[in-house]
Amino acid sequence: MNLFDVYPLFDINPVKASGSYLWDSNGQQYLDLYGGHAVISIGHSHPHYVQTITEQLNNIGFYSNPVQIPQQQKLADLLGCISGYDDYNLFLCNSGAEANENAFKLAGFHNGRKQIISFHKSFHGRTSLAVAATDDKKIVASVNENPNITFLPLNDNEAIEQHISDETCAVIIEGIQGVGGINVPSDSFLQNLRRLCDKHGAVLILDEIQSGYGRSGKFFAHQYSGIRPDIITIAKGMGNGFPVAGVLIHPKFQAKHGMLGTTFGGNYLACAASIAVLEVIENENLIENSAYIGQYLINELKGINGVREVRGIGLMIGIELEVPCAEIRKKLLYEHHIFTGSASNANTIRLLPSLGIGRKEADVFLIAFRTKLK
């Protein structure tokens, strides 16, 4: 049997990782400034993370959710405390797309409506309704097409005023658009969304799957605006590589048995991984480090010839070049051994490193990047 050909692959076989570095099967070291799509939040193979998962696996690795799993409540307590959402409820699942699917379902159960507003250049996942709300026709199959989705320009208050109504079920927006090229919703736009959703009884869903967990320099990117969404979806950095996701749910949503469900969500190992991540984020002040190193990188990048625009907050950075970035990324990888990311905008490089990255690693990248743009 052959593997289904899903991705174009680099000729690199990583076999070891630690902190912000990878090593391939030939012993070559790489600086990882992409973290596997913003997944590596606390660094590869962090010793506390490895120890916590190992200890849990030595006791029990899995049982399904009809039994008590105390680690779930421990995770919820830690997450509520660190994020500032201790009055919300937590539903645990396995992936960002699954989190968004359940967010839509909760919204529909809550107000009985069907219409959803999303935004141009959005990405919310590759499954049924999540992909229908994603602004990329190339990944939407015929069975995913949904006439109830409306796409509007980001940061366009006039457009949202015209299209939201008492028929709107939910508005979904990323805390910072990732795949779309690191596009940041303005504070005033988010504040207006909150006001309009309240006015029309629509559910405001903040997709913090890539932009959450301290990446922006706050726990959630939307917290810069001071708003509180009805639902927040999380994944990516939540498990530092272990598949885990969640939905933070305002207490106004009433739970009923059978409304939501999951086989693997909230399993012992997923909880152990997620608890370890939060403990490391707090103990090592990684949110503060994200803000500091992120601002340093953004300031330095803005002065480089050939850079058209630098977008982002914290360690979620988009570098838009004056030319397509594919060749630059390839040279960074094969000549300087630095992993970076791409975006739907062909000119934009994405940086999504571990929140523990230091000035040393930032400078290694900056020196290499300047060299390639000369």
N, C-alpha and C positions, 0 to 999 in steps of 0.2 A: 504494500500500500504506500502511495506517495502522499505527502502533505499537500493540502489545498494551497495554491499559490496566492497568498493574501498580501504580502508586503515585499517590496524590493529590498533585498538584504545586503548590508555591508559585509565585506569579506573579513569579518572579525568574529572570533569565538571567545567571549569573556568566560573565564573560569574562576575568577576570584575577585572580591571587591572589599574595600574598606574605606569608610569615610566618604570622601569625594573622588575616590579613585577606583578604577577597574584595571585588571590585568588579563590579557588574552592568553590563549594556549601556547603562544610563543614567548611568553614572559614580558611582552610589551605593556608598559603602564600607560593609562589614559586618564585624563582629567574629565570628570563627568559633570558637565554643566547643563544636563537635560534631565537627569534623574528618572529616566523611563517615563516620560510624560508627566512630570511633577509628582511622581509617586514616592521617590526617596526623600522623605522629609527630614529625618534625623541622621542620615548618612548610612551608607552600606554597612551591614554586619555590625551594627552598634553592639557592644558587649552586653549592655543591659537588656536590649531587645532580644539578642540570641539566648541569653540566660533565661529570660522570662518565658519564651516560647518553649525552650528545652525542658524546663521544669514542668510546664503544663503538659507537654506531650508525654513525659514520664508518668504522669498521673492518669489523665484521660484526654484523648484528642477530640472525640466527637460523640455526641448523642443529640437527637433531635429535640425540638422545642417543647414537647409536652411535659418535660421534666424541669425542675428548678435548676437554673444555671446562674449562681450568684455572681459570677464574673460580669454578667450583663449589667446588673445594677451598679457594680463598682465602676464599670466603664461609664455608665450614664451619670453617676455622681461626679466623676472626674471631669467629664466633658462639659457638664452643666456649669461647674465651678470655673473652669479655665475659660470657657467661651462667653460666660455671662448670660447663658440661657438656662439657668437652673430650674426655671418654672415651666420649661417646655418638656414634652415627652419624646422619647427616642424609639424609633423602629429600626432594627438592624437588618441589613440585607447584604448583598455581595458585590455589587458593582454600581458605578455611577448611573448607567442607563436604568438599572433596576430601581435605584433610588428615585429617579425622575418619574418613572412609570407609576410608582406608588404615590408620589406627590400629586400627580394628575388625578389618580384614582381618589385620593382623599379629597381633593378639591371638588370633584364631581359628586361624591357622596355628600359633601357639605352643602352645596347650593343647588344641585340638580341640573346644572347647566352644561353646555357642550363646547362653547366657543373659547378658544385659547389665543392669546396674543404672545408672539415671540418676536425676535429682532433679527435684522439682517446680520449676516456673518456669525450667527449663533451656532453652537454645537452643544447638544444635550444627550447624545448617545446614539446607538445604532439599532435599537429595538423599536418595536411597533410605534407607540405614540411619541416616544422620545425622539426617534429619527424623523417623524412627521413634523416635529417642532424644531428641527435642525435645518438651517438655511443652506443646504447643499443637495441639489437635485441628483447629483451623481450617486449618492448613497441611499436614496429613497426609492425603494421598489414599488411596483404598482400596488401591491397589497398594503403598503404603508401610507399611500396617499390619503389625505384627510382634508375634506373641505372646510373643516371647522377651525383650521389654523390660519391666522393672519400674521404676516411678517411686516414689521414697521422699522423705520430707520432708528438706530440707537441715538439717544440724546436729542430726539426731536419731540419737544413737548407739544407742539401743535398737532403732530400726527397722532400721538396717543390720546389727546383730548378729543380728536375727531372720531376715533375708532372704538374706544372703550365705551361700554354701555351696560345697562342692567341685564343684558344677555350674556355678558362675558363671564365665563367660568373662572379663568385664571390668567394671570400674566406671569410669564417665566422669563427671568433675566439672569445672566451670569454676573457674579460679583466683579469679575474682569473677564472679558472674552479671551479665551485661550487660543483655540484652533484658528479663530478669525484673525489673529495677528496681534493680540494684546491690546484690546480696545477697552478703555476704562469708562464706565458710565459716570456721568458727573453727579456730584452730591445733590444738586438741585433737581436733576432728572429723577433720581431715586426717591427723593422726598416728594416729588410730584406724583410718581407712581403710587407711593403709599397713600397719598391723599385721594387719588382717583379710585384706587381699589376700595378704600373705605367708603367713598361716596356711592359706588355702584355695587357693593357687596361682592366684589371679585376677590379671589384668593391670590395674594402676592407670593410667588415662589422664587426664592433666591438660590440659584444653582452655584454653590460654592465648592463644587467637586474639584476643580483645579485651583481656584483662587483662595480656598480656605486653609485652615490648619496652620496659620501663622505666616503663610507665604507672602502676604502683602505688608507685613509689619504690624498688623492687627490680627486677631484670631480669624475673623472673617473680613473680607474686603469691604463689604457693605457697611461695616461699622464706622468707617470714615464719615458716612452720611448721617449717622445718628438714627436711622430707621430700624424698626424691628419687623421683619417679614412674618407672614403667617406660617410658612414652611421653608426650611433650609435643607438642601440636599448636600451630602458630603460623601467623599470616597478618596481616591488618589492617595494623598499623604496620610490618610487615616491609619493605614496598616503598614506603611513603609515597605511595601512589596507584598504583604499578605493580602489576598482578596477580601476586602471588607468595605462596606458602605453603610450609610445611615440616612434617616430622615428625622429632622428635628421638627416637632409638631406643636403648634400653639395649643394651649389647654382648651381653647374654645371648640376644638375638634373632638367629638365624643367617640371613644373607642367602642367597638362592638366585636364580639368574637366572630371570626369568619370574614371580617372586612379585609384584613391583610393576612398574609402568611408567607412562610419561607421554610425551606428544608435546612439549608446550610447557614442562613443568616444568624449571627450571634453565637456561633459555635465556640467551643472553649479556646481553640487556637486563635481564632479571629479576635476574640476579646482580649486574650493575653497579649497579642501583638499591638492592639489598639491602646491598651492600658500602658504598655511599655512606651509607646510613642508619646503619649501625653505626659508621662512622668519625665521623660528626657526633655521634651519641649520646655517644661516648667523648670526642671532642675538646672538645665544648661542655658536658660534665658535665650532660647533660639528665636523667639518672636522679635525680641529686641535686636538680636544679631541680624535677622532678616532685614529689618528696617535700616540698620546702619550700613551693612555691606551693599544692600540694594541701592541705597542713595549714592554711595561711593561709586558704584558701577555706572549708574545713570549719569552722574555728573561727568565722569571721565569719558563716557561714550559720546556725549553731546559735542565734545570738542574734536572729534575725529573726522577728517576729510573723507567724503564718500558716504557719510551717514546722513540720510535725509531727515529722519525723525527717530527719537527714542521714546517709547511709550511704556507705561507700567508703573507699578508701585512695589516697593520691597524687592523680593527676589522672583518677581514675575515680570520679565523684561522683554520687550519686542524692539529689535533694531531693524528699522526699515532702511535699506540701502538704496542708492540711486540706480542700481542694476540688480538683476536677479541674483539671489544669494546662493544658489545650489553649488556653484564652483568654489565660492569662498568656504562654505561649510565642508566641502569635500577636502579642500586643502588643510583646513583646521584639523580635520580628523586624521588624514593620512600623513601629513607633514609635521603637524604639531601635537597630534594625539589628544585632541580635545573634542568631546562630544557636545554638539549643540542641536537645537531643534529647528524645524521648519514651521510654516504656517500656510493657510490657504492663500495668503498674499505671497506671491512668489519672491518678492523682494525682502521678506521679513524673516530674520533669525530670531528664534525664541531661546531665552535663557531661563531655566527652571532648576537651578542647582539645589543641593541639600541646604537646609536652613542653617547648617553648621559651617558653611564655607567661610574661609578666612580671607584676609587681605592678600595673603601670599598667593592663594589660588586665583583670586580676582586679578591680581597683577600679571600672573602667568598668561591668563587669557587676553588681557588688554595689550600686552606686548606682542603676542602672536597675531591678534586681530589687526593692530596697526600695521604690522608687517605685510599682511595680506591685502590691505587696502591701498598700499603705496603704488 
